[in-house]
Amino acid sequence: MSPSLRYRLTFGFLMSAIMSVLMCGWITWLNLGLRPDFLARWLHAFLRAWPAAFVAVVLLAPWVQQATQHLLRINLASTRKSS
């Protein structure tokens, strides 16, 4: 496995896991409040959301990085012109 693919998959794993844990916890809390079965429901939501988040991050991260670079170049260019 190439280093860039290993990096991309590791990044995708970590980012999607962190975002899924946070968002599933937040949405579960908003919808249900702190019930006795909160952790079980949070875990259930996480296990369903994480695979989709992983695929989304791995597939979309390169596009988002390119879009960000494009937007920042436009912003930086317009900032330089106005000064």
PDB file with SEQRES, HELIX, SHEET and CRYST1 records, atoms N, CA, C and O in Angstrom:
SEQRES   1 A   83  MET SER PRO SER LEU ARG TYR ARG LEU THR PHE GLY PHE          
SEQRES   2 A   83  LEU MET SER ALA ILE MET SER VAL LEU MET CYS GLY TRP          
SEQRES   3 A   83  ILE THR TRP LEU ASN LEU GLY LEU ARG PRO ASP PHE LEU          
SEQRES   4 A   83  ALA ARG TRP LEU HIS ALA PHE LEU ARG ALA TRP PRO ALA          
SEQRES   5 A   83  ALA PHE VAL ALA VAL VAL LEU LEU ALA PRO TRP VAL GLN          
SEQRES   6 A   83  GLN ALA THR GLN HIS LEU LEU ARG ILE ASN LEU ALA SER          
SEQRES   7 A   83  THR ARG LYS SER SER                                          
HELIX    1 AA1 PRO A    3  LEU A   32  1                                  30    
HELIX    2 AA2 PHE A   38  SER A   82  1                                  45    
CRYST1    1.000    1.000    1.000  90.00  90.00  90.00 P 1           1          
ATOM      1  N   MET A   1       0.856  -1.177   0.000  1.00  0.00           N  
ATOM      2  CA  MET A   1       0.000   0.000   0.000  1.00  0.00           C  
ATOM      3  C   MET A   1       0.900   1.238   0.000  1.00  0.00           C  
ATOM      4  O   MET A   1       1.849   1.338   0.777  1.00  0.00           O  
ATOM      5  N   SER A   2       0.579   2.165  -0.883  1.00  0.00           N  
ATOM      6  CA  SER A   2       1.417   3.362  -0.989  1.00  0.00           C  
ATOM      7  C   SER A   2       1.240   4.245   0.246  1.00  0.00           C  
ATOM      8  O   SER A   2       0.187   4.217   0.884  1.00  0.00           O  
ATOM      9  N   PRO A   3       2.268   5.028   0.585  1.00  0.00           N  
ATOM     10  CA  PRO A   3       2.152   5.932   1.741  1.00  0.00           C  
ATOM     11  C   PRO A   3       0.994   6.916   1.605  1.00  0.00           C  
ATOM     12  O   PRO A   3       0.336   7.225   2.599  1.00  0.00           O  
ATOM     13  N   SER A   4       0.729   7.418   0.391  1.00  0.00           N  
ATOM     14  CA  SER A   4      -0.357   8.390   0.238  1.00  0.00           C  
ATOM     15  C   SER A   4      -1.722   7.729   0.456  1.00  0.00           C  
ATOM     16  O   SER A   4      -2.619   8.348   1.029  1.00  0.00           O  
ATOM     17  N   LEU A   5      -1.889   6.491   0.010  1.00  0.00           N  
ATOM     18  CA  LEU A   5      -3.145   5.784   0.249  1.00  0.00           C  
ATOM     19  C   LEU A   5      -3.298   5.455   1.730  1.00  0.00           C  
ATOM     20  O   LEU A   5      -4.385   5.577   2.294  1.00  0.00           O  
ATOM     21  N   ARG A   6      -2.199   5.036   2.351  1.00  0.00           N  
ATOM     22  CA  ARG A   6      -2.244   4.748   3.786  1.00  0.00           C  
ATOM     23  C   ARG A   6      -2.600   6.015   4.573  1.00  0.00           C  
ATOM     24  O   ARG A   6      -3.380   5.961   5.523  1.00  0.00           O  
ATOM     25  N   TYR A   7      -2.030   7.142   4.176  1.00  0.00           N  
ATOM     26  CA  TYR A   7      -2.345   8.427   4.818  1.00  0.00           C  
ATOM     27  C   TYR A   7      -3.823   8.766   4.635  1.00  0.00           C  
ATOM     28  O   TYR A   7      -4.506   9.135   5.590  1.00  0.00           O  
ATOM     29  N   ARG A   8      -4.305   8.639   3.408  1.00  0.00           N  
ATOM     30  CA  ARG A   8      -5.697   8.983   3.099  1.00  0.00           C  
ATOM     31  C   ARG A   8      -6.677   8.112   3.880  1.00  0.00           C  
ATOM     32  O   ARG A   8      -7.671   8.621   4.399  1.00  0.00           O  
ATOM     33  N   LEU A   9      -6.416   6.814   3.972  1.00  0.00           N  
ATOM     34  CA  LEU A   9      -7.300   5.916   4.710  1.00  0.00           C  
ATOM     35  C   LEU A   9      -7.233   6.168   6.218  1.00  0.00           C  
ATOM     36  O   LEU A   9      -8.253   6.120   6.905  1.00  0.00           O  
ATOM     37  N   THR A  10      -6.035   6.435   6.726  1.00  0.00           N  
ATOM     38  CA  THR A  10      -5.899   6.731   8.160  1.00  0.00           C  
ATOM     39  C   THR A  10      -6.595   8.044   8.499  1.00  0.00           C  
ATOM     40  O   THR A  10      -7.306   8.131   9.500  1.00  0.00           O  
ATOM     41  N   PHE A  11      -6.394   9.056   7.676  1.00  0.00           N  
ATOM     42  CA  PHE A  11      -7.072  10.332   7.868  1.00  0.00           C  
ATOM     43  C   PHE A  11      -8.587  10.135   7.831  1.00  0.00           C  
ATOM     44  O   PHE A  11      -9.309  10.653   8.683  1.00  0.00           O  
ATOM     45  N   GLY A  12      -9.057   9.386   6.844  1.00  0.00           N  
ATOM     46  CA  GLY A  12     -10.486   9.120   6.718  1.00  0.00           C  
ATOM     47  C   GLY A  12     -11.043   8.389   7.927  1.00  0.00           C  
ATOM     48  O   GLY A  12     -12.133   8.703   8.404  1.00  0.00           O  
ATOM     49  N   PHE A  13     -10.290   7.412   8.420  1.00  0.00           N  
ATOM     50  CA  PHE A  13     -10.715   6.657   9.597  1.00  0.00           C  
ATOM     51  C   PHE A  13     -10.846   7.574  10.808  1.00  0.00           C  
ATOM     52  O   PHE A  13     -11.870   7.568  11.491  1.00  0.00           O  
ATOM     53  N   LEU A  14      -9.808   8.357  11.068  1.00  0.00           N  
ATOM     54  CA  LEU A  14      -9.810   9.230  12.252  1.00  0.00           C  
ATOM     55  C   LEU A  14     -10.853  10.346  12.143  1.00  0.00           C  
ATOM     56  O   LEU A  14     -11.606  10.583  13.087  1.00  0.00           O  
ATOM     57  N   MET A  15     -10.900  11.025  11.007  1.00  0.00           N  
ATOM     58  CA  MET A  15     -11.838  12.131  10.850  1.00  0.00           C  
ATOM     59  C   MET A  15     -13.279  11.643  10.916  1.00  0.00           C  
ATOM     60  O   MET A  15     -14.109  12.256  11.587  1.00  0.00           O  
ATOM     61  N   SER A  16     -13.581  10.556  10.235  1.00  0.00           N  
ATOM     62  CA  SER A  16     -14.953  10.064  10.240  1.00  0.00           C  
ATOM     63  C   SER A  16     -15.351   9.533  11.613  1.00  0.00           C  
ATOM     64  O   SER A  16     -16.496   9.702  12.033  1.00  0.00           O  
ATOM     65  N   ALA A  17     -14.423   8.899  12.313  1.00  0.00           N  
ATOM     66  CA  ALA A  17     -14.729   8.401  13.661  1.00  0.00           C  
ATOM     67  C   ALA A  17     -15.009   9.564  14.612  1.00  0.00           C  
ATOM     68  O   ALA A  17     -15.984   9.531  15.362  1.00  0.00           O  
ATOM     69  N   ILE A  18     -14.169  10.578  14.582  1.00  0.00           N  
ATOM     70  CA  ILE A  18     -14.353  11.732  15.467  1.00  0.00           C  
ATOM     71  C   ILE A  18     -15.663  12.446  15.154  1.00  0.00           C  
ATOM     72  O   ILE A  18     -16.436  12.752  16.062  1.00  0.00           O  
ATOM     73  N   MET A  19     -15.915  12.710  13.889  1.00  0.00           N  
ATOM     74  CA  MET A  19     -17.141  13.412  13.512  1.00  0.00           C  
ATOM     75  C   MET A  19     -18.382  12.578  13.829  1.00  0.00           C  
ATOM     76  O   MET A  19     -19.392  13.124  14.273  1.00  0.00           O  
ATOM     77  N   SER A  20     -18.320  11.284  13.611  1.00  0.00           N  
ATOM     78  CA  SER A  20     -19.472  10.427  13.908  1.00  0.00           C  
ATOM     79  C   SER A  20     -19.752  10.369  15.399  1.00  0.00           C  
ATOM     80  O   SER A  20     -20.907  10.441  15.818  1.00  0.00           O  
ATOM     81  N   VAL A  21     -18.709  10.240  16.202  1.00  0.00           N  
ATOM     82  CA  VAL A  21     -18.899  10.219  17.656  1.00  0.00           C  
ATOM     83  C   VAL A  21     -19.545  11.525  18.121  1.00  0.00           C  
ATOM     84  O   VAL A  21     -20.514  11.510  18.879  1.00  0.00           O  
ATOM     85  N   LEU A  22     -19.001  12.651  17.661  1.00  0.00           N  
ATOM     86  CA  LEU A  22     -19.525  13.946  18.091  1.00  0.00           C  
ATOM     87  C   LEU A  22     -20.952  14.192  17.599  1.00  0.00           C  
ATOM     88  O   LEU A  22     -21.826  14.570  18.380  1.00  0.00           O  
ATOM     89  N   MET A  23     -21.180  13.978  16.316  1.00  0.00           N  
ATOM     90  CA  MET A  23     -22.495  14.289  15.754  1.00  0.00           C  
ATOM     91  C   MET A  23     -23.568  13.316  16.238  1.00  0.00           C  
ATOM     92  O   MET A  23     -24.691  13.733  16.521  1.00  0.00           O  
ATOM     93  N   CYS A  24     -23.245  12.037  16.336  1.00  0.00           N  
ATOM     94  CA  CYS A  24     -24.235  11.077  16.840  1.00  0.00           C  
ATOM     95  C   CYS A  24     -24.577  11.374  18.296  1.00  0.00           C  
ATOM     96  O   CYS A  24     -25.738  11.290  18.696  1.00  0.00           O  
ATOM     97  N   GLY A  25     -23.576  11.718  19.076  1.00  0.00           N  
ATOM     98  CA  GLY A  25     -23.837  12.083  20.468  1.00  0.00           C  
ATOM     99  C   GLY A  25     -24.697  13.321  20.567  1.00  0.00           C  
ATOM    100  O   GLY A  25     -25.640  13.360  21.356  1.00  0.00           O  
ATOM    101  N   TRP A  26     -24.387  14.328  19.783  1.00  0.00           N  
ATOM    102  CA  TRP A  26     -25.135  15.587  19.813  1.00  0.00           C  
ATOM    103  C   TRP A  26     -26.591  15.380  19.374  1.00  0.00           C  
ATOM    104  O   TRP A  26     -27.516  15.828  20.052  1.00  0.00           O  
ATOM    105  N   ILE A  27     -26.788  14.703  18.245  1.00  0.00           N  
ATOM    106  CA  ILE A  27     -28.140  14.506  17.727  1.00  0.00           C  
ATOM    107  C   ILE A  27     -28.944  13.578  18.639  1.00  0.00           C  
ATOM    108  O   ILE A  27     -30.135  13.805  18.854  1.00  0.00           O  
ATOM    109  N   THR A  28     -28.309  12.543  19.173  1.00  0.00           N  
ATOM    110  CA  THR A  28     -29.006  11.660  20.109  1.00  0.00           C  
ATOM    111  C   THR A  28     -29.432  12.438  21.342  1.00  0.00           C  
ATOM    112  O   THR A  28     -30.556  12.276  21.819  1.00  0.00           O  
ATOM    113  N   TRP A  29     -28.558  13.273  21.860  1.00  0.00           N  
ATOM    114  CA  TRP A  29     -28.894  14.086  23.036  1.00  0.00           C  
ATOM    115  C   TRP A  29     -30.024  15.070  22.724  1.00  0.00           C  
ATOM    116  O   TRP A  29     -30.943  15.237  23.526  1.00  0.00           O  
ATOM    117  N   LEU A  30     -29.954  15.726  21.550  1.00  0.00           N  
ATOM    118  CA  LEU A  30     -31.016  16.668  21.181  1.00  0.00           C  
ATOM    119  C   LEU A  30     -32.368  15.971  21.048  1.00  0.00           C  
ATOM    120  O   LEU A  30     -33.390  16.505  21.479  1.00  0.00           O  
ATOM    121  N   ASN A  31     -32.372  14.794  20.459  1.00  0.00           N  
ATOM    122  CA  ASN A  31     -33.627  14.084  20.211  1.00  0.00           C  
ATOM    123  C   ASN A  31     -34.188  13.399  21.451  1.00  0.00           C  
ATOM    124  O   ASN A  31     -35.404  13.359  21.639  1.00  0.00           O  
ATOM    125  N   LEU A  32     -33.311  12.860  22.300  1.00  0.00           N  
ATOM    126  CA  LEU A  32     -33.786  12.029  23.404  1.00  0.00           C  
ATOM    127  C   LEU A  32     -33.496  12.590  24.785  1.00  0.00           C  
ATOM    128  O   LEU A  32     -34.154  12.212  25.755  1.00  0.00           O  
ATOM    129  N   GLY A  33     -32.533  13.473  24.890  1.00  0.00           N  
ATOM    130  CA  GLY A  33     -32.094  13.924  26.204  1.00  0.00           C  
ATOM    131  C   GLY A  33     -31.228  12.850  26.859  1.00  0.00           C  
ATOM    132  O   GLY A  33     -30.894  11.839  26.241  1.00  0.00           O  
ATOM    133  N   LEU A  34     -30.878  13.085  28.102  1.00  0.00           N  
ATOM    134  CA  LEU A  34     -30.030  12.123  28.822  1.00  0.00           C  
ATOM    135  C   LEU A  34     -30.912  11.068  29.493  1.00  0.00           C  
ATOM    136  O   LEU A  34     -31.312  11.210  30.649  1.00  0.00           O  
ATOM    137  N   ARG A  35     -31.196  10.029  28.751  1.00  0.00           N  
ATOM    138  CA  ARG A  35     -32.002   8.926  29.256  1.00  0.00           C  
ATOM    139  C   ARG A  35     -31.080   7.840  29.781  1.00  0.00           C  
ATOM    140  O   ARG A  35     -29.880   7.858  29.509  1.00  0.00           O  
ATOM    141  N   PRO A  36     -31.627   6.899  30.527  1.00  0.00           N  
ATOM    142  CA  PRO A  36     -30.785   5.806  31.034  1.00  0.00           C  
ATOM    143  C   PRO A  36     -30.112   4.992  29.926  1.00  0.00           C  
ATOM    144  O   PRO A  36     -29.026   4.449  30.131  1.00  0.00           O  
ATOM    145  N   ASP A  37     -30.747   4.905  28.759  1.00  0.00           N  
ATOM    146  CA  ASP A  37     -30.169   4.128  27.654  1.00  0.00           C  
ATOM    147  C   ASP A  37     -29.442   5.016  26.637  1.00  0.00           C  
ATOM    148  O   ASP A  37     -29.239   4.612  25.492  1.00  0.00           O  
ATOM    149  N   PHE A  38     -29.054   6.219  27.054  1.00  0.00           N  
ATOM    150  CA  PHE A  38     -28.410   7.172  26.145  1.00  0.00           C  
ATOM    151  C   PHE A  38     -27.160   6.583  25.493  1.00  0.00           C  
ATOM    152  O   PHE A  38     -27.011   6.655  24.273  1.00  0.00           O  
ATOM    153  N   LEU A  39     -26.268   6.007  26.282  1.00  0.00           N  
ATOM    154  CA  LEU A  39     -25.009   5.486  25.714  1.00  0.00           C  
ATOM    155  C   LEU A  39     -25.259   4.359  24.719  1.00  0.00           C  
ATOM    156  O   LEU A  39     -24.582   4.281  23.694  1.00  0.00           O  
ATOM    157  N   ALA A  40     -26.210   3.497  25.004  1.00  0.00           N  
ATOM    158  CA  ALA A  40     -26.526   2.401  24.077  1.00  0.00           C  
ATOM    159  C   ALA A  40     -27.071   2.957  22.763  1.00  0.00           C  
ATOM    160  O   ALA A  40     -26.715   2.479  21.686  1.00  0.00           O  
ATOM    161  N   ARG A  41     -27.930   3.963  22.856  1.00  0.00           N  
ATOM    162  CA  ARG A  41     -28.489   4.569  21.644  1.00  0.00           C  
ATOM    163  C   ARG A  41     -27.418   5.348  20.875  1.00  0.00           C  
ATOM    164  O   ARG A  41     -27.400   5.335  19.645  1.00  0.00           O  
ATOM    165  N   TRP A  42     -26.534   6.019  21.599  1.00  0.00           N  
ATOM    166  CA  TRP A  42     -25.438   6.745  20.965  1.00  0.00           C  
ATOM    167  C   TRP A  42     -24.539   5.765  20.206  1.00  0.00           C  
ATOM    168  O   TRP A  42     -24.179   6.007  19.054  1.00  0.00           O  
ATOM    169  N   LEU A  43     -24.184   4.670  20.854  1.00  0.00           N  
ATOM    170  CA  LEU A  43     -23.339   3.663  20.205  1.00  0.00           C  
ATOM    171  C   LEU A  43     -24.034   3.081  18.978  1.00  0.00           C  
ATOM    172  O   LEU A  43     -23.402   2.895  17.939  1.00  0.00           O  
ATOM    173  N   HIS A  44     -25.308   2.799  19.090  1.00  0.00           N  
ATOM    174  CA  HIS A  44     -26.073   2.266  17.961  1.00  0.00           C  
ATOM    175  C   HIS A  44     -26.039   3.253  16.785  1.00  0.00           C  
ATOM    176  O   HIS A  44     -25.801   2.855  15.645  1.00  0.00           O  
ATOM    177  N   ALA A  45     -26.276   4.524  17.064  1.00  0.00           N  
ATOM    178  CA  ALA A  45     -26.242   5.544  16.012  1.00  0.00           C  
ATOM    179  C   ALA A  45     -24.843   5.661  15.406  1.00  0.00           C  
ATOM    180  O   ALA A  45     -24.700   5.780  14.189  1.00  0.00           O  
ATOM    181  N   PHE A  46     -23.814   5.627  16.253  1.00  0.00           N  
ATOM    182  CA  PHE A  46     -22.437   5.727  15.766  1.00  0.00           C  
ATOM    183  C   PHE A  46     -22.094   4.568  14.831  1.00  0.00           C  
ATOM    184  O   PHE A  46     -21.516   4.773  13.765  1.00  0.00           O  
ATOM    185  N   LEU A  47     -22.452   3.355  15.235  1.00  0.00           N  
ATOM    186  CA  LEU A  47     -22.116   2.188  14.421  1.00  0.00           C  
ATOM    187  C   LEU A  47     -22.821   2.202  13.073  1.00  0.00           C  
ATOM    188  O   LEU A  47     -22.324   1.617  12.111  1.00  0.00           O  
ATOM    189  N   ARG A  48     -23.945   2.846  12.992  1.00  0.00           N  
ATOM    190  CA  ARG A  48     -24.649   2.978  11.709  1.00  0.00           C  
ATOM    191  C   ARG A  48     -24.096   4.138  10.881  1.00  0.00           C  
ATOM    192  O   ARG A  48     -24.047   4.050   9.654  1.00  0.00           O  
ATOM    193  N   ALA A  49     -23.685   5.204  11.526  1.00  0.00           N  
ATOM    194  CA  ALA A  49     -23.233   6.400  10.807  1.00  0.00           C  
ATOM    195  C   ALA A  49     -21.776   6.315  10.369  1.00  0.00           C  
ATOM    196  O   ALA A  49     -21.422   6.836   9.311  1.00  0.00           O  
ATOM    197  N   TRP A  50     -20.930   5.669  11.158  1.00  0.00           N  
ATOM    198  CA  TRP A  50     -19.501   5.706  10.871  1.00  0.00           C  
ATOM    199  C   TRP A  50     -19.117   5.162   9.499  1.00  0.00           C  
ATOM    200  O   TRP A  50     -18.311   5.793   8.815  1.00  0.00           O  
ATOM    201  N   PRO A  51     -19.655   4.018   9.062  1.00  0.00           N  
ATOM    202  CA  PRO A  51     -19.237   3.556   7.721  1.00  0.00           C  
ATOM    203  C   PRO A  51     -19.551   4.552   6.615  1.00  0.00           C  
ATOM    204  O   PRO A  51     -18.738   4.746   5.711  1.00  0.00           O  
ATOM    205  N   ALA A  52     -20.716   5.184   6.672  1.00  0.00           N  
ATOM    206  CA  ALA A  52     -21.064   6.180   5.653  1.00  0.00           C  
ATOM    207  C   ALA A  52     -20.147   7.392   5.749  1.00  0.00           C  
ATOM    208  O   ALA A  52     -19.727   7.942   4.731  1.00  0.00           O  
ATOM    209  N   ALA A  53     -19.837   7.804   6.969  1.00  0.00           N  
ATOM    210  CA  ALA A  53     -18.935   8.943   7.160  1.00  0.00           C  
ATOM    211  C   ALA A  53     -17.539   8.614   6.633  1.00  0.00           C  
ATOM    212  O   ALA A  53     -16.897   9.463   6.014  1.00  0.00           O  
ATOM    213  N   PHE A  54     -17.071   7.406   6.869  1.00  0.00           N  
ATOM    214  CA  PHE A  54     -15.745   6.996   6.403  1.00  0.00           C  
ATOM    215  C   PHE A  54     -15.667   7.068   4.876  1.00  0.00           C  
ATOM    216  O   PHE A  54     -14.726   7.633   4.319  1.00  0.00           O  
ATOM    217  N   VAL A  55     -16.660   6.493   4.214  1.00  0.00           N  
ATOM    218  CA  VAL A  55     -16.677   6.513   2.749  1.00  0.00           C  
ATOM    219  C   VAL A  55     -16.740   7.959   2.245  1.00  0.00           C  
ATOM    220  O   VAL A  55     -16.031   8.328   1.309  1.00  0.00           O  
ATOM    221  N   ALA A  56     -17.587   8.765   2.871  1.00  0.00           N  
ATOM    222  CA  ALA A  56     -17.717  10.163   2.450  1.00  0.00           C  
ATOM    223  C   ALA A  56     -16.397  10.918   2.602  1.00  0.00           C  
ATOM    224  O   ALA A  56     -15.997  11.654   1.700  1.00  0.00           O  
ATOM    225  N   VAL A  57     -15.725  10.741   3.730  1.00  0.00           N  
ATOM    226  CA  VAL A  57     -14.458  11.450   3.959  1.00  0.00           C  
ATOM    227  C   VAL A  57     -13.404  10.992   2.960  1.00  0.00           C  
ATOM    228  O   VAL A  57     -12.709  11.821   2.373  1.00  0.00           O  
ATOM    229  N   VAL A  58     -13.276   9.688   2.759  1.00  0.00           N  
ATOM    230  CA  VAL A  58     -12.244   9.184   1.849  1.00  0.00           C  
ATOM    231  C   VAL A  58     -12.502   9.650   0.419  1.00  0.00           C  
ATOM    232  O   VAL A  58     -11.570  10.002  -0.304  1.00  0.00           O  
ATOM    233  N   LEU A  59     -13.771   9.651   0.016  1.00  0.00           N  
ATOM    234  CA  LEU A  59     -14.073  10.039  -1.362  1.00  0.00           C  
ATOM    235  C   LEU A  59     -14.107  11.550  -1.566  1.00  0.00           C  
ATOM    236  O   LEU A  59     -13.712  12.036  -2.626  1.00  0.00           O  
ATOM    237  N   LEU A  60     -14.573  12.300  -0.570  1.00  0.00           N  
ATOM    238  CA  LEU A  60     -14.779  13.731  -0.750  1.00  0.00           C  
ATOM    239  C   LEU A  60     -13.642  14.612  -0.261  1.00  0.00           C  
ATOM    240  O   LEU A  60     -13.545  15.764  -0.683  1.00  0.00           O  
ATOM    241  N   ALA A  61     -12.784  14.116   0.610  1.00  0.00           N  
ATOM    242  CA  ALA A  61     -11.702  14.944   1.159  1.00  0.00           C  
ATOM    243  C   ALA A  61     -10.823  15.559   0.071  1.00  0.00           C  
ATOM    244  O   ALA A  61     -10.509  16.746   0.159  1.00  0.00           O  
ATOM    245  N   PRO A  62     -10.410  14.801  -0.954  1.00  0.00           N  
ATOM    246  CA  PRO A  62      -9.573  15.440  -1.990  1.00  0.00           C  
ATOM    247  C   PRO A  62     -10.297  16.589  -2.689  1.00  0.00           C  
ATOM    248  O   PRO A  62      -9.690  17.627  -2.953  1.00  0.00           O  
ATOM    249  N   TRP A  63     -11.568  16.423  -2.988  1.00  0.00           N  
ATOM    250  CA  TRP A  63     -12.337  17.485  -3.632  1.00  0.00           C  
ATOM    251  C   TRP A  63     -12.466  18.695  -2.709  1.00  0.00           C  
ATOM    252  O   TRP A  63     -12.313  19.832  -3.156  1.00  0.00           O  
ATOM    253  N   VAL A  64     -12.744  18.462  -1.442  1.00  0.00           N  
ATOM    254  CA  VAL A  64     -12.893  19.570  -0.483  1.00  0.00           C  
ATOM    255  C   VAL A  64     -11.567  20.313  -0.333  1.00  0.00           C  
ATOM    256  O   VAL A  64     -11.554  21.540  -0.244  1.00  0.00           O  
ATOM    257  N   GLN A  65     -10.459  19.584  -0.303  1.00  0.00           N  
ATOM    258  CA  GLN A  65      -9.148  20.229  -0.207  1.00  0.00           C  
ATOM    259  C   GLN A  65      -8.888  21.093  -1.440  1.00  0.00           C  
ATOM    260  O   GLN A  65      -8.388  22.212  -1.318  1.00  0.00           O  
ATOM    261  N   GLN A  66      -9.220  20.585  -2.619  1.00  0.00           N  
ATOM    262  CA  GLN A  66      -9.033  21.375  -3.841  1.00  0.00           C  
ATOM    263  C   GLN A  66      -9.939  22.598  -3.856  1.00  0.00           C  
ATOM    264  O   GLN A  66      -9.508  23.688  -4.230  1.00  0.00           O  
ATOM    265  N   ALA A  67     -11.190  22.421  -3.452  1.00  0.00           N  
ATOM    266  CA  ALA A  67     -12.123  23.546  -3.411  1.00  0.00           C  
ATOM    267  C   ALA A  67     -11.640  24.607  -2.426  1.00  0.00           C  
ATOM    268  O   ALA A  67     -11.739  25.804  -2.697  1.00  0.00           O  
ATOM    269  N   THR A  68     -11.124  24.170  -1.293  1.00  0.00           N  
ATOM    270  CA  THR A  68     -10.600  25.104  -0.293  1.00  0.00           C  
ATOM    271  C   THR A  68      -9.417  25.879  -0.856  1.00  0.00           C  
ATOM    272  O   THR A  68      -9.339  27.098  -0.704  1.00  0.00           O  
ATOM    273  N   GLN A  69      -8.502  25.177  -1.502  1.00  0.00           N  
ATOM    274  CA  GLN A  69      -7.353  25.853  -2.107  1.00  0.00           C  
ATOM    275  C   GLN A  69      -7.812  26.858  -3.163  1.00  0.00           C  
ATOM    276  O   GLN A  69      -7.278  27.964  -3.250  1.00  0.00           O  
ATOM    277  N   HIS A  70      -8.789  26.474  -3.950  1.00  0.00           N  
ATOM    278  CA  HIS A  70      -9.306  27.382  -4.981  1.00  0.00           C  
ATOM    279  C   HIS A  70      -9.932  28.622  -4.342  1.00  0.00           C  
ATOM    280  O   HIS A  70      -9.665  29.746  -4.767  1.00  0.00           O  
ATOM    281  N   LEU A  71     -10.756  28.416  -3.328  1.00  0.00           N  
ATOM    282  CA  LEU A  71     -11.396  29.552  -2.664  1.00  0.00           C  
ATOM    283  C   LEU A  71     -10.386  30.477  -2.004  1.00  0.00           C  
ATOM    284  O   LEU A  71     -10.525  31.699  -2.066  1.00  0.00           O  
ATOM    285  N   LEU A  72      -9.382  29.907  -1.381  1.00  0.00           N  
ATOM    286  CA  LEU A  72      -8.381  30.735  -0.723  1.00  0.00           C  
ATOM    287  C   LEU A  72      -7.526  31.484  -1.726  1.00  0.00           C  
ATOM    288  O   LEU A  72      -7.140  32.624  -1.469  1.00  0.00           O  
ATOM    289  N   ARG A  73      -7.222  30.879  -2.854  1.00  0.00           N  
ATOM    290  CA  ARG A  73      -6.472  31.593  -3.892  1.00  0.00           C  
ATOM    291  C   ARG A  73      -7.272  32.780  -4.399  1.00  0.00           C  
ATOM    292  O   ARG A  73      -6.718  33.860  -4.606  1.00  0.00           O  
ATOM    293  N   ILE A  74      -8.577  32.590  -4.601  1.00  0.00           N  
ATOM    294  CA  ILE A  74      -9.425  33.687  -5.065  1.00  0.00           C  
ATOM    295  C   ILE A  74      -9.457  34.782  -4.007  1.00  0.00           C  
ATOM    296  O   ILE A  74      -9.327  35.963  -4.329  1.00  0.00           O  
ATOM    297  N   ASN A  75      -9.629  34.399  -2.755  1.00  0.00           N  
ATOM    298  CA  ASN A  75      -9.656  35.365  -1.668  1.00  0.00           C  
ATOM    299  C   ASN A  75      -8.336  36.103  -1.554  1.00  0.00           C  
ATOM    300  O   ASN A  75      -8.315  37.327  -1.427  1.00  0.00           O  
ATOM    301  N   LEU A  76      -7.243  35.373  -1.599  1.00  0.00           N  
ATOM    302  CA  LEU A  76      -5.933  36.004  -1.477  1.00  0.00           C  
ATOM    303  C   LEU A  76      -5.682  36.936  -2.668  1.00  0.00           C  
ATOM    304  O   LEU A  76      -5.129  38.023  -2.500  1.00  0.00           O  
ATOM    305  N   ALA A  77      -6.077  36.522  -3.840  1.00  0.00           N  
ATOM    306  CA  ALA A  77      -5.865  37.358  -5.019  1.00  0.00           C  
ATOM    307  C   ALA A  77      -6.680  38.646  -4.925  1.00  0.00           C  
ATOM    308  O   ALA A  77      -6.171  39.722  -5.241  1.00  0.00           O  
ATOM    309  N   SER A  78      -7.945  38.549  -4.492  1.00  0.00           N  
ATOM    310  CA  SER A  78      -8.755  39.761  -4.395  1.00  0.00           C  
ATOM    311  C   SER A  78      -8.260  40.662  -3.263  1.00  0.00           C  
ATOM    312  O   SER A  78      -8.392  41.883  -3.353  1.00  0.00           O  
ATOM    313  N   THR A  79      -7.703  40.096  -2.219  1.00  0.00           N  
ATOM    314  CA  THR A  79      -7.162  40.885  -1.124  1.00  0.00           C  
ATOM    315  C   THR A  79      -5.914  41.637  -1.587  1.00  0.00           C  
ATOM    316  O   THR A  79      -5.718  42.797  -1.225  1.00  0.00           O  
ATOM    317  N   ARG A  80      -5.082  40.990  -2.371  1.00  0.00           N  
ATOM    318  CA  ARG A  80      -3.862  41.649  -2.864  1.00  0.00           C  
ATOM    319  C   ARG A  80      -4.193  42.790  -3.818  1.00  0.00           C  
ATOM    320  O   ARG A  80      -3.533  43.829  -3.798  1.00  0.00           O  
ATOM    321  N   LYS A  81      -5.227  42.598  -4.666  1.00  0.00           N  
ATOM    322  CA  LYS A  81      -5.592  43.639  -5.625  1.00  0.00           C  
ATOM    323  C   LYS A  81      -6.116  44.890  -4.940  1.00  0.00           C  
ATOM    324  O   LYS A  81      -5.873  46.006  -5.400  1.00  0.00           O  
ATOM    325  N   SER A  82      -6.840  44.701  -3.834  1.00  0.00           N  
ATOM    326  CA  SER A  82      -7.443  45.854  -3.165  1.00  0.00           C  
ATOM    327  C   SER A  82      -6.454  46.602  -2.275  1.00  0.00           C  
ATOM    328  O   SER A  82      -6.764  47.703  -1.819  1.00  0.00           O  
ATOM    329  N   SER A  83      -5.276  46.041  -2.014  1.00  0.00           N  
ATOM    330  CA  SER A  83      -4.318  46.761  -1.148  1.00  0.00           C  
ATOM    331  C   SER A  83      -3.321  47.562  -1.934  1.00  0.00           C  
ATOM    332  O   SER A  83      -2.458  48.216  -1.351  1.00  0.00           O  
TER     333      SER A  83                                                      
END                                                                             
